[in-house]
Amino acid sequence: MVKPGERVKPEVLADLLRQGMSQGQRPFLVITSGSMRPLLRINDAVQLEPVTGEALCPGDLITIQDRNTLITHRFCGWWQGEGGQYLLTRGDRSLAMDAPWPPTLLVGRVVARRRQNRWLSFQKGGGRWLARYVARSAAAEQRLFRLVNVPAGYPVSSVTPWTHSDAVTLFIRRLIYLWLISVVGFIELTATSQYP
């Protein structure tokens, strides 16, 4: 039993979520970082469904059990390493990939987002289109700036633009981000509905 004010260990929470989903529940998790902006913001709730590694498609939003927390990032593909295949993920606002994840740490796939009392399904209608559009934009941005030398875990936005190429990179990334904010905002106005 968890005492008030006590933090639940990520592995315990992940197991509870998996168990609930196996019984037909679709739990919500609250986003606590801005790594997936503008699609997901801090305090948004995301709804999960069970998924196997084999059923994942590049661009899917997934939740992974990390050592200290649960992370919701975009699935980018598979990496062949020692001992088998690993999940590759990254946050949309980062150009660096996360460290590869063993498939056993996969918790679920994100199928909807709830913001205040409005929700957006990523499986149908405008929400589905939006999720795919943002995934393609994130992949294109990563390909465009793959030569930017930023170590994993070091946010690109905090790189000091010492050279012309760094300043241009930051400027272009901000333009892309502003465009995505406008697209996400428009779709949110037209495709969101009251949470059932």
Secondary structure as a PSIPRED ss2 file (coil, helix, strand):
# PSIPRED VFORMAT (PSIPRED V4.0)

   1 M C   1.000  0.000  0.000
   2 V C   1.000  0.000  0.000
   3 K C   1.000  0.000  0.000
   4 P C   1.000  0.000  0.000
   5 G C   1.000  0.000  0.000
   6 E C   1.000  0.000  0.000
   7 R C   1.000  0.000  0.000
   8 V C   1.000  0.000  0.000
   9 K C   1.000  0.000  0.000
  10 P H   0.000  1.000  0.000
  11 E H   0.000  1.000  0.000
  12 V H   0.000  1.000  0.000
  13 L H   0.000  1.000  0.000
  14 A H   0.000  1.000  0.000
  15 D H   0.000  1.000  0.000
  16 L H   0.000  1.000  0.000
  17 L H   0.000  1.000  0.000
  18 R H   0.000  1.000  0.000
  19 Q H   0.000  1.000  0.000
  20 G H   0.000  1.000  0.000
  21 M H   0.000  1.000  0.000
  22 S H   0.000  1.000  0.000
  23 Q C   1.000  0.000  0.000
  24 G C   1.000  0.000  0.000
  25 Q C   1.000  0.000  0.000
  26 R C   1.000  0.000  0.000
  27 P C   1.000  0.000  0.000
  28 F E   0.000  0.000  1.000
  29 L E   0.000  0.000  1.000
  30 V E   0.000  0.000  1.000
  31 I C   1.000  0.000  0.000
  32 T C   1.000  0.000  0.000
  33 S C   1.000  0.000  0.000
  34 G C   1.000  0.000  0.000
  35 S C   1.000  0.000  0.000
  36 M C   1.000  0.000  0.000
  37 R C   1.000  0.000  0.000
  38 P C   1.000  0.000  0.000
  39 L C   1.000  0.000  0.000
  40 L C   1.000  0.000  0.000
  41 R C   1.000  0.000  0.000
  42 I C   1.000  0.000  0.000
  43 N C   1.000  0.000  0.000
  44 D C   1.000  0.000  0.000
  45 A E   0.000  0.000  1.000
  46 V E   0.000  0.000  1.000
  47 Q E   0.000  0.000  1.000
  48 L E   0.000  0.000  1.000
  49 E E   0.000  0.000  1.000
  50 P C   1.000  0.000  0.000
  51 V C   1.000  0.000  0.000
  52 T C   1.000  0.000  0.000
  53 G H   0.000  1.000  0.000
  54 E H   0.000  1.000  0.000
  55 A H   0.000  1.000  0.000
  56 L C   1.000  0.000  0.000
  57 C C   1.000  0.000  0.000
  58 P C   1.000  0.000  0.000
  59 G C   1.000  0.000  0.000
  60 D C   1.000  0.000  0.000
  61 L E   0.000  0.000  1.000
  62 I E   0.000  0.000  1.000
  63 T E   0.000  0.000  1.000
  64 I E   0.000  0.000  1.000
  65 Q E   0.000  0.000  1.000
  66 D C   1.000  0.000  0.000
  67 R C   1.000  0.000  0.000
  68 N C   1.000  0.000  0.000
  69 T C   1.000  0.000  0.000
  70 L E   0.000  0.000  1.000
  71 I E   0.000  0.000  1.000
  72 T E   0.000  0.000  1.000
  73 H E   0.000  0.000  1.000
  74 R E   0.000  0.000  1.000
  75 F E   0.000  0.000  1.000
  76 C E   0.000  0.000  1.000
  77 G E   0.000  0.000  1.000
  78 W E   0.000  0.000  1.000
  79 W E   0.000  0.000  1.000
  80 Q E   0.000  0.000  1.000
  81 G E   0.000  0.000  1.000
  82 E C   1.000  0.000  0.000
  83 G C   1.000  0.000  0.000
  84 G E   0.000  0.000  1.000
  85 Q E   0.000  0.000  1.000
  86 Y E   0.000  0.000  1.000
  87 L E   0.000  0.000  1.000
  88 L E   0.000  0.000  1.000
  89 T E   0.000  0.000  1.000
  90 R E   0.000  0.000  1.000
  91 G C   1.000  0.000  0.000
  92 D C   1.000  0.000  0.000
  93 R C   1.000  0.000  0.000
  94 S C   1.000  0.000  0.000
  95 L C   1.000  0.000  0.000
  96 A C   1.000  0.000  0.000
  97 M C   1.000  0.000  0.000
  98 D C   1.000  0.000  0.000
  99 A C   1.000  0.000  0.000
 100 P C   1.000  0.000  0.000
 101 W E   0.000  0.000  1.000
 102 P C   1.000  0.000  0.000
 103 P H   0.000  1.000  0.000
 104 T H   0.000  1.000  0.000
 105 L H   0.000  1.000  0.000
 106 L E   0.000  0.000  1.000
 107 V E   0.000  0.000  1.000
 108 G E   0.000  0.000  1.000
 109 R E   0.000  0.000  1.000
 110 V E   0.000  0.000  1.000
 111 V E   0.000  0.000  1.000
 112 A E   0.000  0.000  1.000
 113 R E   0.000  0.000  1.000
 114 R E   0.000  0.000  1.000
 115 R E   0.000  0.000  1.000
 116 Q C   1.000  0.000  0.000
 117 N C   1.000  0.000  0.000
 118 R E   0.000  0.000  1.000
 119 W E   0.000  0.000  1.000
 120 L E   0.000  0.000  1.000
 121 S E   0.000  0.000  1.000
 122 F C   1.000  0.000  0.000
 123 Q C   1.000  0.000  0.000
 124 K C   1.000  0.000  0.000
 125 G H   0.000  1.000  0.000
 126 G H   0.000  1.000  0.000
 127 G H   0.000  1.000  0.000
 128 R H   0.000  1.000  0.000
 129 W H   0.000  1.000  0.000
 130 L H   0.000  1.000  0.000
 131 A H   0.000  1.000  0.000
 132 R H   0.000  1.000  0.000
 133 Y H   0.000  1.000  0.000
 134 V H   0.000  1.000  0.000
 135 A H   0.000  1.000  0.000
 136 R H   0.000  1.000  0.000
 137 S H   0.000  1.000  0.000
 138 A H   0.000  1.000  0.000
 139 A H   0.000  1.000  0.000
 140 A H   0.000  1.000  0.000
 141 E H   0.000  1.000  0.000
 142 Q H   0.000  1.000  0.000
 143 R H   0.000  1.000  0.000
 144 L H   0.000  1.000  0.000
 145 F C   1.000  0.000  0.000
 146 R C   1.000  0.000  0.000
 147 L C   1.000  0.000  0.000
 148 V C   1.000  0.000  0.000
 149 N C   1.000  0.000  0.000
 150 V C   1.000  0.000  0.000
 151 P C   1.000  0.000  0.000
 152 A C   1.000  0.000  0.000
 153 G C   1.000  0.000  0.000
 154 Y C   1.000  0.000  0.000
 155 P C   1.000  0.000  0.000
 156 V H   0.000  1.000  0.000
 157 S H   0.000  1.000  0.000
 158 S H   0.000  1.000  0.000
 159 V C   1.000  0.000  0.000
 160 T C   1.000  0.000  0.000
 161 P C   1.000  0.000  0.000
 162 W C   1.000  0.000  0.000
 163 T C   1.000  0.000  0.000
 164 H H   0.000  1.000  0.000
 165 S H   0.000  1.000  0.000
 166 D H   0.000  1.000  0.000
 167 A H   0.000  1.000  0.000
 168 V H   0.000  1.000  0.000
 169 T H   0.000  1.000  0.000
 170 L H   0.000  1.000  0.000
 171 F H   0.000  1.000  0.000
 172 I H   0.000  1.000  0.000
 173 R H   0.000  1.000  0.000
 174 R H   0.000  1.000  0.000
 175 L H   0.000  1.000  0.000
 176 I H   0.000  1.000  0.000
 177 Y H   0.000  1.000  0.000
 178 L H   0.000  1.000  0.000
 179 W H   0.000  1.000  0.000
 180 L H   0.000  1.000  0.000
 181 I H   0.000  1.000  0.000
 182 S H   0.000  1.000  0.000
 183 V H   0.000  1.000  0.000
 184 V H   0.000  1.000  0.000
 185 G H   0.000  1.000  0.000
 186 F H   0.000  1.000  0.000
 187 I H   0.000  1.000  0.000
 188 E H   0.000  1.000  0.000
 189 L H   0.000  1.000  0.000
 190 T H   0.000  1.000  0.000
 191 A H   0.000  1.000  0.000
 192 T C   1.000  0.000  0.000
 193 S E   0.000  0.000  1.000
 194 Q E   0.000  0.000  1.000
 195 Y C   1.000  0.000  0.000
 196 P C   1.000  0.000  0.000
